[in-house]
Amino acid sequence: MKNEGTSKKQPPQPHGKGGCVCPYCDEQIRVIMAPFCQSCGVELSYCTHCEIALDASAAKCPTCGGPAEKRMRKSQ
């Protein structure tokens, strides 16, 4: 019997394997390594090793354990 009501959230995808998704809204990040999600506007951090998008408050990547790095918005 299949559990139709339960679905597990997919882990973030590295850029090289079909893109990267926002950890907040699950939408694909359209601008690679952008400092924020273009869909929901939340600030992001990225793993310096596998380059997946992380929660802005993350200190390390839950996938590989690499350090997280925030990207800065450019001044206009």
C-alpha positions as CSV (number, residue, x, y, z in Angstrom):
1,M,0.0,0.0,0.0
2,K,1.3,3.4,-1.0
3,N,1.4,6.4,1.4
4,E,-0.1,9.1,-0.8
5,G,-0.4,11.8,1.9
6,T,3.3,11.8,2.8
7,S,6.0,13.2,0.6
8,K,9.6,13.8,1.5
9,K,11.2,17.1,0.6
10,Q,13.9,16.6,-2.0
11,P,17.5,17.7,-0.9
12,P,19.0,20.7,-2.7
13,Q,20.5,19.9,-6.0
14,P,24.0,21.0,-7.0
15,H,24.3,23.4,-10.0
16,G,25.9,20.8,-12.2
17,K,23.0,18.3,-11.8
18,G,20.0,20.2,-13.1
19,G,20.1,23.4,-11.1
20,C,19.7,24.5,-7.5
21,V,16.6,25.1,-5.5
22,C,15.8,27.6,-2.8
23,P,15.6,25.9,0.6
24,Y,12.6,28.1,1.5
25,C,10.3,28.1,-1.5
26,D,11.6,25.1,-3.4
27,E,11.7,27.1,-6.7
28,Q,14.7,26.8,-9.0
29,I,17.3,29.6,-8.5
30,R,17.5,31.3,-11.9
31,V,20.7,33.3,-11.3
32,I,23.4,30.9,-10.2
33,M,25.1,32.0,-7.0
34,A,22.8,35.0,-6.5
35,P,22.7,36.5,-3.0
36,F,18.9,36.0,-2.8
37,C,16.2,33.8,-4.3
38,Q,14.5,35.5,-7.3
39,S,11.2,33.8,-6.6
40,C,10.7,34.6,-2.8
41,G,13.4,37.2,-2.2
42,V,15.0,35.5,0.8
43,E,18.7,35.9,1.4
44,L,20.8,32.8,0.7
45,S,24.2,31.3,1.6
46,Y,26.0,28.7,-0.6
47,C,28.2,25.7,0.2
48,T,31.8,26.6,-1.0
49,H,32.4,23.0,-1.9
50,C,29.2,21.6,-3.7
51,E,27.7,25.1,-4.4
52,I,24.1,24.3,-3.3
53,A,21.8,27.0,-1.9
54,L,21.5,27.0,1.9
55,D,19.6,28.7,4.6
56,A,21.2,32.1,5.1
57,S,21.9,31.2,8.8
58,A,23.7,28.0,7.9
59,A,27.3,27.7,9.0
60,K,28.0,24.5,7.1
61,C,26.5,22.4,4.3
62,P,24.2,19.5,5.5
63,T,25.1,17.5,2.4
64,C,28.9,17.6,2.4
65,G,29.8,19.5,5.6
66,G,31.6,22.2,3.7
67,P,31.5,25.8,4.9
68,A,28.7,28.1,4.0
69,E,29.4,31.5,2.4
70,K,27.0,34.5,1.9
71,R,27.0,36.4,-1.3
72,M,26.8,40.1,-1.2
73,R,24.4,42.2,-3.3
74,K,26.1,44.7,-5.5
75,S,25.5,48.4,-4.8
76,Q,23.5,50.2,-7.4
